[in-house]
Structures are given as C-alpha cells and as structure tokens.
C-alpha cells in the first residue's frame, strides 16, 4: 500500500479511462470516457476545463466532488447530509491521505478538522469489465452524536449531452420495465421505501446520448448493490453540469453515529461504453461473472428446474409429488424444488409462516421418502422458505408477538396475511438459523428458494427506531451464516418474483427468480429489462402452464419453451396435463438448453433493434465461434411482410453455418402452428453458410409467422 498526496489518480480499463483530480480540497472525477494514451495528462485536462465567472455566479467554480456538501458552497443535491448538536451540517473536508491499495484500487481520506469528521472514498475499477465499484464511509470522531440523513455512494459527473435516461420500473409480475425520458434542467429522482429492492423502482439507471442504441453510441450505467431502501438522483444544474448520485435512503433518525462510530454506503457499480447498450450490459455481465458468482456455482452447469408451485399449489400429496418427479426426470429435469405448503399449518397462505417444521399430516415420515425418491430419479432436491415473514395465525407469532417489526400504536397494514420478523433481534436471528440449519442438516437439500412476499410498511424495531438498514444487514448475515454452515447449498433470491434483485443480494445468493409471471409474452419484456445488469445464468426462467394463472393468456408450448432458452431454464406446471405434442416439444427444449447452456451462460448478449411487434436477441461466444439468436413475433405489423433480421456480434470475415433449431420439425416440415402454411424460404437458408458481414449488414428476410411464434437460429463458425 502506498500513501501519497497525488495531484491525479488514474484508473484504466479495457476500453475506458477514469481520472480523479485531487488538487484541491476534495476529490473530483475529471474524466471518464474512452481510454486515453499516456500522453494525455491531468494537467492538460485541468487547463482545458477552466471556466470563467458567469454573471450572478460564484467567482470560482464550485467543485462537484465525489461527496459535495453544503458547507463547500455546493448548491446541487448534496452527496452528504447530516446534522448534530453543533454545526456538523456544514461539513467541509480536505484530502489528507491517498492510499493505493492495488493497481486500479484507491482509498481517498478526507477530514474536516474543525468538526472532527472523516470521509473515506474507496474506488476500484475492474480492468477487464470497465466496471468501477465506489463506496463512501463517514466516521464521526467528534464528541457529539451525528444524525445522518443521506450519504451517496458517489457523485458521478457526466457530459451534459447525455440527456436521455433509461430507468427501470414495474410491479409484481411486471418487473424491469424500461422507462425512457429526456432530461432537461432539474432532477430525476426515484426513491424506494419498500424495505426491499422493490418491483417498482429497480436501483439501476442508464444515461445515454440521442444517437445511442443497442449496438452503437455512448452510455453510462449505474447500479446500487443494496437490497433495502434506496435513492437515485440524476440532475442537470443551472450551469449546465450534470451528475448522477445513488445511495441508501435512510429514514428519519435511522442512522445516528456516536463518537467513533461510522457508516459505510452501499457500493455503486458504474460503467462507461462507447459501443452501445448491449456492450454496456456485457461489461456488467463480465463483472458479475468474475466477482459475484461463486466459483463452485460457475463451474457447474445450471440444472434444469422443476418447481412444484404452479403444478400443485398447496395440494401436497407424497404420491402425486413422486409422480411429478418421475415425469420431470423423463423430460430431462435435473432439480426438483418443493415450493410453499410443506410445513405445519400451511394449507393456504393465511397461516403457518414462521413454523418451520415439516407437516406430518402430509409427510408422516418427514421429507425423507420424497427426497429419496426424487434423488433416485437423478434429481437434486430444493425447498422453499420465506424466513423473514410470519403469519399472525402461527405458533411462532402466538408465542412471540413482540418479534415483529412495527410502529405501535399504529395498526399494521394488511399485506398477504403476513408480518415482518425483526431479524436484528438476536433471538429472532438465532431461531431462524436454527430452524433452517436443522432442516438442511437432517435432509439432503441442495437448494433453497428464499422468498419474501411483502413490503416492510412498518419498519420500527423494539426501541421504536427505523430498522430497514439493520434488517437488510441482518438478512445478509443470516444467509452468509447458513452458507458457511452448508457451503454446497445454493440459494435463490425471490421476493414475489424480482422484488429483491441487486448486486448486494447477489453477494450471498446464486440465482434470481425474475418474476412470478410465466406468461412468455410478458417475460420477453421482463427478461429484456433484467438483462441490462444481470447475465443469463442468474435469470430464473420457467415454462409455465398453457393457461397463465396471472394473465389468463393461453400460449402454445413452442412459444413458451422458446423464451426460457436464454435464461436458467425450468418447468413449473402440472406435468400430468401435458399433451403428447407438448411433451415432445418440452423435452426437445430441455435437450436444446442442455446442449447450448454453456454458450448461453458464458457468451456476450446482444439485444437487437427491432420494431415493437418483434423481439430479438442473441448470445455470441467470446471467441465468436458460435452464436444463438432468437426472433419472436408478438403482435401484428402494419406491413404485409416482416423486415430484415440483422444478426450482431459476429466475426465479419468468417463463414457461419445457419441452422434453424426451433421450432422442431416433423420430418422436413415446420409446424403450421408456428409458420404460415405457405411455401417459405426457410429450407433455402437452413443449414447453409453465410459470411458474418452479410448476416449483420444485409440480414435475413424473415418468414411469415403466426402470432406468438418464435424462431431460434444456431450459428457455427466454419473452420
């Protein structure tokens, strides 16, 4: 570790450079764009960035440091807001130490000696992915308490012409919806107070230029790795300067720092590209694969799931479940997940949560007979839990009504017949660990589906203080302790679907349940939004029943199956209801998934620019030796024939064999349910060779498909 007061700190990635100016009282990002050569210096940039005094403005430019404060004269949204008995609210620091912890890894210490407050910025750029992780720590060295209201992970300046915002919103069964708007002067602010990452305000943001699309142009990505409340600010100030801030949203009085105590912000993961939005996603995927996915999970092929929920709901019967395990195994499933309803008192969703004991009414010999049968079929066994919640109608609540979060005497808001347990209470923490640990010890369980089905509407602890921060950290600790005790067990993050999906929870879990909706048309939109920050292998994607229980839409098997290939595949339906044709198609897709999952879970994702009635994406091997592309027709077009389908990410000069691998053919014919029963040109392209540049630049004329149909192409480089 080196310690020196440098004028400039530089970070270098594969495609970008970031330079921090440390010349004055606080560190400021001076440059973060395309990769620079050694001849470009910080001094050059400082000279070129000199600004004259504007009328009715400060004589000297007020710097947007990593943590701008009101005490430094900054009039934008502060990066730090606090108050105490004295004048701490106007904190103003100066740089006292710069530590180089490793290449591309620095720690910058700032002090306000008058108020005895320290601010420490930690920045680490991953040179392979161009993702930089930034966090800020506040230390109270004064002899009086400080009330912390806001501490952004960082304030990141962006060029003023990045006027176009992509935010992510949604709802239960409709997560990760893109929201596009153009920013002028003023602020774009999203605040989440739901106590979990949330369905409606995903902690991610993309800033792009007008010319940027999926395959070209500049963009900045921002994601906050935190599973509790959060706040996003993107502001364009009156002087034309723009910036982005992200951090934990603290409730009033939630964070009080006594002498010697500190607060560390969640980590902001930011990245820049000049090669389009798909390239930005590829950078994030590369980072997640290198730093967040456990090596043991990475080394293992993601097994095909069979989840019981939409097959049986609460109708548990051992013989039925054994039958379903047999059917799942015959289709090619590799993991069997027993969902809600296995524990005492759980005949529906009104009772039982908290009583984590196997219900002997349905399982008189415990889970062993079922698990033994499941594993005899070559399937791993997984089990559903919802540890953070309790039903008022439960033995646990009747014994410990004081264990729940609340704001007495205010009445609790009704929410799925559930209340939230206070995990920061040691007794609660210990009880949950003991119950889950005992089940993992007694039974051969290799997988947990960890659910969380309500918001935290009354986030008060036993002392009446806001507790979301403590609750979130306690959840992390509980999962970490269980994984330490059972290191081979994999855990899925589920929160009514995608309500807890972020890099904070990914440090402790291995898969994300993307959405409770298995409607394949809705899934196309949901999975597209998900893909901006998460790679395919983390995306739980299941083939649901032909009649979706959420949207009540009837969708054919070929379409339902096509959507799951590009995620972590599963099945979730009553397998006894499958027709012979559906069985054939589902079995074929399982085989395709197994054949190509190595590519899907390691390749580079390309979202294609297509009209709204179409959907297309591709995954290309890093060495460009093969690729998978999907085209789906989801609505009617105003044109009589579809447009060209332009492939992406291929090697221009290489030859590729193009094989149409979905839908499956009967003999040499494609099914009439997917392709109009006219003569098409599909036989003329199937199995033929084309150059990469022709596939990308000219593209392929698509055939007429019936609505709710998909084509999947496999490209193999001809050596």
N, C-alpha and C positions, 0 to 999 in steps of 0.2 A: 504494500500500500504506500503510495506516495502522497505527500501533503505539500502543496504549494499554492500560492495565490497567483493563478494564471490569469492572463488577460482574456483568453478564449479557450473554450473546451469544445473539441470536435468529436463527433460520432460519425462512423462510416459504415453504411450497409452495402448490400449487393447493388442497389440501384439508387440510393439516396444518401445525402449528407445532411447532418444537423449540426449547427454551430451555436454555442451559447456565449453571449457577451457577459463577461464578469468584471468589466472595467469600473463599474460604478457601485452603487450601494446595494444592488440586488441583481441576481442572475436573470437574463432575458434571452429567449430564443431569438436569434438574429436571422438565421437562415435555416430552412428545412424544405428542400426540394430535390431536384435532380443531383446526382452525385457529382462532386466537384473534383478538379485536379488539384495537385499540390501547390500550383502557382497561385491559386485563389486564396487570399488571406482574409482573416478577420478585420485587419486594419483597412483593407480595401472596402469591405462592406460597411464599416463604420463611417468611412468618408462619404460613400455614395448614399448613405441613409440619413445624412444630416438634413434636418428640417428647419425651415425659417419660422420665425414667430408669426403666427396668424393673428389677425385682428381679434380683439376681445378674447385672447387666449393667453395661457401662461407663456412667459418669456422663453422658458426651456421646456422641451418636450417631457411630459410625464411618462415614465417608462412603464410598459406592461411587463412586469417581471413574471417569473413563474408563480409568485404569490403577491399580486399587487394589493396594497392596503390603503385604507382611507387616510392613514397617517402619513403616507408618502405623497399625498395630493392627488391620488388617482380618483377619477370621477366615474369610471365604469363600474361594473359589478365587481366588488372586491373578491379576491381569492381567499381572504381570511376575514371573518367577522367574529368578534368576541367582545366581552365586557366583564368588568370586575368592580371592586370597590374603589379603585383608583382610576387612572387614565389608560388602562390597557387597551381600550377600544381603538386608540390611535397609534397602535404599534407601528414602528418603522425600523427595519433592521438594516444591517450592512453585512457583507460577506466577511467571515472571519477565517474560514478554512475550506479548502477544496481537497478532497481525497480521491485519488484514482485507485479504485478497488481492483480493477482489472481492465484490459482493453475494452472500450465502449461501455464502461461502468464507472460512474462517478457519484460522489456524495458531496453536496454543497451545504455548508453550515453557515447560517446567518444568525446574528444576535442583535437584539435590542437591549443594550446595556442599561439604559435608563429604566426599563420596565422588567428586566430580567426574564426575557422570553427568547427562546431559541426556535428557529425554523430550519429543518433539515430536509433538503430535496435529494431524492435518490433517483437516478436515471440510468437505465440500462437498455442499450439497443442490441437486438439480436441481429448480427451481421448477415445471417442467411435469409431471414424473412423481412428485414427492414421494419419490424415492429419494435417500438420503444415502450418500455414499461416505466411509468413515472408515478411516484408517490411522495407525499409530504407529511412530515412529522412535526408536531408542535410540542414543545417542552415548556412547562411552567416552572421556572426557577425562582419566582418571586415568593414572598411570604404571605400572599393572599390568594384566595381562590379565583379562578377564571372560569366564566361561563362561555363555552364555545358554541357559537351559533352555526358556523359554516367554515369548512376548510376544504377547498378544492384540491383534488389530486394535483392539478396543474392548470395554469392558464396558457393556452397554446395559441399564438398569433397565426393567422392565415392571411394570404393575399386578399385584397378587397374584391377582386373579380371572382372569387369563389362564392357566388351568390346563390347557388342552388343547393337546397337542403334535402336530404333524404332522411326522414325519421321513420320510426317503426312503432306502430300502434296495433290495436286489435282488441280481442275479447276472448272469453272462453270459446273454444272450438273455432276460433278465427284469429290465431296469433300471427305475429310477424308480418303484418300488412304494411307495405311501403306507403309512406306519406311524403309527397313531393310538394315543395313550395319554393318560391323565390324570395330571398331576403333583401330587404332594403334597410334603411336605418332603423335601429331599435333592436329588440331582443326576441329571440325564440327561446322559450323556456318550457321545459317539461319537468313536472315534479311527481314523484311516486311516493305515496304514503300508505301503501297497502301492506307493508311489513314483509313482503317478499318481492322478488324481482318484478313481478306483475305481468299480466297478459296485455295490458293496455298501454304501457309505457316502457318498452324494452330499452335498457341503458346503452343504446348504440346510436351513432349519428354519422352521417357521411356528408361532407361538403365537397361539391364538385363545381366545375365550370359549365357554362352553357353548352360547350362542344363535347363534353364528356359523355360517353355511353359505355356499354359493357366492354367494348373491345379497344377503345382509344380514349385519350384525354387524361387530365389530371384530377386527382381526388385525394382527400384526406379522410381517413377513417378513425373513429373514436369509440372505444368501448370501456365501460367501467366494470371491473371484476368485483361485483358486490351483490349479495343476494338479499339485501334489505332495502330500505328507502333510499332514494337517490334523486339527484337534481342535475339537469342538463341546461346549460346556458350557451347560446350562440349569439353574440352581439356584434353589431356594426355601430361603432361610435360616431359621434358627430363630426370628428375629424377624418372620418373615412377608414380608420383602422378597424380590423375585425379580429375576433378571437373566439375560442371555444373553451368552456370550463365544464368539468364534471366532478362530482363528489357525492359523499353520503349526505342525504337530507336528515339533519338532526332535529328532533322535536324539542320544543321549549324546555330548557332545563335538563335535557338528556345527557349532556356531556359537561360535567363540572370537574375541572382539574385543580386538585390541591397542590401544594408545594411539592415539587419533584415528580409530579405525575405528567404523563404525556398522552398524546392522541396521534395515531397514525391513520392517514386517509386510506381508503381502498386504492388499488392500483388502477391507473388509467393506461389502457393499451391503445397506442396511436400508431398510425402508419400512413405513408405517402406513396403514391404511384403516379406515373405519367403514362400508363398503359391501359387505362380503363378500369371499370368497376370489377370486372372478373379478375383482373390482375391483383387488385386490392384484396379481394377475397382469398386468392391464392396465397398471398402473403400471410394473412391471418391463419389460414389453414395450416400453412407450414409451421407457424409459431406454435399453434395448439398441438400439432403432432410431435413437435420437438420438446415442448416444455410442460404440457399439461396432461397428455395421455400417458398412463403408466406403461413402462416397458413391457411388463407381463401381459397387459391387455393388447398392446400394439403388436406383440409377437404372435398373438392368437387370432385366427380367422374369426370374425364376428359371427356367432352361431345364429341360425335361423330360429326365431322365437315362435312358440305357440303360446298365446296368452288366453286365459280362460274367460276373461270378463264378458265380452260380447257373445260368448258361447253359452254360458250358464248363468251369468249374473250371480244372484245369491242362492241359486238352487244347487247346493252342494250334495253330491252323492258319489261315493267312492267308486262304484262300478261304472257310473257314467264317465267319471274322470279317467278311469283306466281305459275305457273305450276311446275316449278322445285322445289319450296319449298314444294308443295304437294307431289311430288314424293319422295323427300328426307325424308320427315316425314314418309311416308309409309314404307320406307326402315329401319327406326329406327334412322335417324339423329336427333341430339339434338341442333345443332348450324348451322346457315346459314350465310356464310361470303360473302358479296358482294365485289368482287375484283375490279380491275382497270376499269376506264371508267365512273364513276358516276358523275364527276364534270365537270364544264363548259369547253368547248373547247377540251375535251378528246375523240376524235373519233378514235385516234390511239396513238402511243407512241411518236409522234413528237411534241405534243402541250399540253398545259393545266396545266402541273405540276406547282404548286405554287398557282393556282387559286382555292382554296378550298371552292367552293360554288356549291351547287347541281345544276346540269344542268337541267333547266326546259324544255329543248327540249325533254328529255327522261322521266323526272319526273316532270310533270307540277304542281303537288300538293306537291312537295318535296318528301322526302323519307317516310313520314308517312304512306301512303296507303300500300306500300310494307312491311314496318316494321310491321304494324298492322296485315297484312295477315300472315307474317312469324311467329309472336308470337302466332297468333291464331292456328297455326299448332303445337304448343308446342316447337317451336324452338327459341333459343336465336338469336339475330341479331348482326353480326360483320361487320366492314367496313375497307377497305383497304386505307392506306395512304402511301405517300412517302414524308414526310415533309422536308427532308434535301436537296431535289433537286428542280430545276426549269428548265422548258423548255425555251429557248430563245423566242419561239413562245408562249408567255403567257402575260396576262395583268400585272402580277407581275413584270416580267423582264422588260417590256417596261416602267413601272413606276420607277423601281429601279434597273437599270443595274449595279449599284455600290455595290449591296448587295451580289455579288458572290465572292467566293474565286478565286484568280488568281495571275499571276506573270507578270503583264504588264511591257513592251510592248510585251512580249512573247505571241504568239497566243495560245488559248485554244486547247487542244487535243480533237477531237471529240470523244464522248462516249455516245451512246444511246440517242442522241439529248438532252443531259442534261448538266447542270452546277450545281455546288455545292454552296448552300447558306452558308454564313458565320454566323453560329449560335452564335459566340462570340460577334457579334454586338447586342446590346440590342434591337434595332429596329426590327431586324430580329427575334430574340427570342420572343419578345412581339407579333409580327404579327402571328407567328406560334402558339403560345399558344392561342391567342385569337380565331383564326380560328378553331382549333381542339376543344378547350373548348366550343365554341359556338355550334358546332355540337353535342358534347356529352351532352350538356345541353338541346338542342332542341329535340333531338331524343332519343329513347330508344335503345341505343347502349351499349352492354355489353362487346364488344371485338374489339380490333384493331389489324389488321395485318400491322405492321410497316415495310415498305420495304426501301431498299437503293440499287439502281441499278447501281451505278458506283463507280469507284475508285476516290480518290482525287488526281488528277495528278498535279494540280497547287495549292499547299496548302499555298498561301500567303494571309494575311489579308489586311485590308485597309491601314496599315502602311508599307506594303511590307515585313512583317516578317512571318516566318514559323508559321503555326497555327494549326497543327494537334493536339497537346496537348490541346490547348484551345477548339478546335472543339469537341474533344471527351468528355471533361468535360461538355461542354455546352449541348451536346446531353443527357448526363446523367441527368443534371439539368432539361432539358425540360421534359423528361419522368417522372422524380420524381415529378415535379410540377403538371403535368397532373394527376398523380395517387393520389397525395394528394387531388386534387380537385374532383376526381372521383375514390374513393378507391375501388369500386366494379368492375371497368373495368379491364379486363385482356388484356395484350399486348403481341403480338408475335414478336420476333426478326427475321426479314427476311432481307437478303441482297443478292438479286439474288440467293436465297437459303441459304446455310450455310456460307455466307461470313462474318457474324458477330455472331459468336458462341463462347462465352467465359464466364468465371465467373464474369467478370466486367459487362457485359450487363445483366447477369442473376440476378444481384442485383436489377435490375429495370424492368425486363420483366418476363414472365411466361411460355413461350413456344418458341421453336426454329424451324423455318422452315428448315429442314435438307438439302434439295436440291430441285431445280426446276425440277429435273428428277424424274418422277413417274414410270420409267421403273423398274419393280420389280427385274430383274437380276442385274441391276446396284445398285439398292437400297440395296441389300444384302451386297455388299461391302461397300457402303457409311455408312449404319447403323452400320455395324461392327466397322468401324473406329470411328464413333460417340460415340459408347458405351464405349470406353475406359475411357472417362471422364464425360459423361452425362448419367443420368438414363433414363429409357424408357419413363416415363411420360412427359419428355420435348421434345421428338423426334416426331415432326410432320411427319406423315406417311400416305399418301393418296392412295387409289385405283384410278388409272388413267384410261384413255380410253384404249380400247383393242389395238389400234394403238398409240404407244407413239409418241407424236409430236416432241420429241427431237431425239430419236434414230431410229424412224420409225420401231420399232420392234413390231410384233403382238404377244401378250401374252394372254393366256387364263385366264378367270376370277378366276378360282380356284387358280392359281399361284399368280396372282396379289393380291388377297384377303389375302392369307396366310402370306404375308410379312408384312402387316400392323398390325397384331395382337399384335406384340411385341413393339409397339410404342404408340403414341397418334393418334388414328385412325381417318381417314377422307375419304371423297369421292370427286373426282374432275374430272368430266366428264359431257357430255350431257346425262342426265338420260333418255331422250326420245329415245335414241338409244339402250337401253338395250334389249336383247332378254329375253324370258321367263326364260330360263335356267340361264342366267347371273343374272337376278333379284332374282331368288331363291337362288343362291349361295351368292350374295352380302348381301341379307337380312339375310342369315344364319351366315355370318361372323360378321355382326353388332351385332347379338344376342350373338355370342360367345365372342366378345370383351366386351360387357356389362356384361356378366356373369363372365368373368375372369380378368377384368381390375384391380380389387382390388389386385390380385396377381401380374400381370404384373407391376403395378406401386408401388409396395412395396417390391417385392421379390429380391432375390440375383441372379445376372446374371452370367451364365456360358457359355463362348464361347468354343465350342468343337474342339478338334484337329482332323481334317478330311482332306482327300486329296482335292486338289484344285477343282476337279469336283463336290465336295459336299459342302454343307454348313449346319451347325448345331449349335443350341444354346438352352439354357434352362434358365428358371426362376424358382427358388425354394423358397418357402415360408421360412421365417426366422426360423420358428419352424419346418420346414421340413414336414409339414402336407400334402402339395400338391405341384405339380410342373407342368409346361408346357414345352414341348420340341418340337423343330421343326427340320425337316430334309428336305432339298431341293436338288434335282438333277439338276445341272445347265449345265453340259457338259457330253460328252461321257467319259467312263472309258476304260482303256486298259484291264481290267479284265472282264470276262463274267458275273460275279455276284458282287454286291457291298459288302463292308466289314461290319464288325460288327459295330453297333451303340452303343457307350458306354455312358450311362447316367452319370450324375455328381451331386454332392452336396446333395445326398440323405442320409438318416439315414441307416447305413449298416444293422442293425438287424431288421429293420421294414419291414412289408409287405406292398406292394403297389398294388392297382388295376390299371392296364394299360388300358386306353380307347383311341381308335383312334378317334379323334373328327374332323379330316379334312383329306381328302375331305369328303363332306357329301355323304351319301349313298342313293341310291334309293331302298327302301326295305332293303334287306340284301346285296346288291351289291355295290361295289365301282365303280365309273365311269371309263369307258375304256379310257377316255382321260387322266387319271392320272396314272392308273395301267395297266400293260400289261394284256391282256385278257387270261391269263393262270391261272391255279389254284395256288393261293398263300397261304402262311401260316398265312395271316393276321387274318382270323377268329379264328385261334388257339391261338392268343395272345390277341386279342381284348376282353376286359372285364375280363381278367384273372389276378391272383395275383402272384407277384414275389417279392423276397426279394430285398432290396436295394443293398446289396452287389453283388448279381448276376447281377442285371441291370447295375451296374457300372463296375464290374470286367470282367464278361463274355460279357455282352452287348447283343444286339438283332440283329439277322440276318435280314438285310433289304430286302424288296422285290424288284423286278424289276419294276422300274417306267419309264414312258416315260419322255423324256427331258422336262424341265421346269415344274416339278411337285413337290409337297410338301406333307409331312405327318406331322400332328401335334398330339402329344400324351399328354394326361392329366393323371397324376398320383395322386392317392388319397391314403393317408396312411390309412391302415385298422386298426381300433381301436379294 
